[in-house]
Amino acid sequence: MRMHDSRTAYLFVPSVRRQPFALVQGTNMIGREVDPEVAIALPLQSVSRRHAHIELNERYAWELTDIGSRNGTLLNGRKLEPYTPAILNDGDRISICGYELHFNFHLDANASPTLTYEEFLALDEFR
C-alpha cells in the first residue's frame, strides 16, 4: 500500500477541465463565480455563487462543507447538512448541481497532467 501525505489533495472535475485542481491548505471555495475567492468555478446558474468549500482541518483531515447553497451538495450520494463539515476520504465523489467532482489524495508518479480523468483511473493504482 502506498503512503500519502494527507496535506496534499486533488479535486478532479472532468466536465470543467482536464487537469486536477491542487487543493491548498486554506479554504478552497467552490462556486459559480470566477473571482479571487472561488478556487473551483462551476459555471452553471443553479450553482450558488459561494456553494461549498474544502478545507484541511487542524488534524490534517480534509473537510467538505456546504455553505448554505440553494441546491445542496451531495457526498457519495448523501446530501450534506448546511454548515456541517464532512470528512473527505480518498476516492470520494461530490455532486453539485449535476457536476461530478472526484476527491483524491495523490496523483500517480507517472501520470501526465494532460491525462483525462478516465485515463487517470485506468492506471494500475485504481484497478
NORPEFEN-V844172 format. One record per pair of residues at least 24 apart in sequence whose C-alpha atoms are under 6 Angstrom apart, sorted by the first residue. I is the first residue (numbers start at 1). J is the second residue. D is the distance in Angstrom with one decimal. If there is no record, write none. Layout:
# NORPEFEN-V844172
i->I j->J d->D
i->I j->J d->D
This chain:
# NORPEFEN-V844172
i->8 j->105 d->6.0
i->9 j->104 d->5.7
i->9 j->105 d->4.2
i->10 j->103 d->5.9
i->10 j->104 d->5.2
i->11 j->102 d->5.5
i->11 j->103 d->4.7
i->12 j->101 d->5.6
i->12 j->102 d->4.9
i->13 j->101 d->4.8
i->18 j->116 d->5.5
i->19 j->113 d->5.7
i->25 j->56 d->5.6
i->26 j->55 d->6.0
i->27 j->55 d->5.0
i->28 j->53 d->5.3
i->28 j->54 d->5.1
i->29 j->53 d->4.4
i->62 j->87 d->5.8
i->62 j->88 d->5.4
i->63 j->87 d->4.5
i->63 j->88 d->5.5
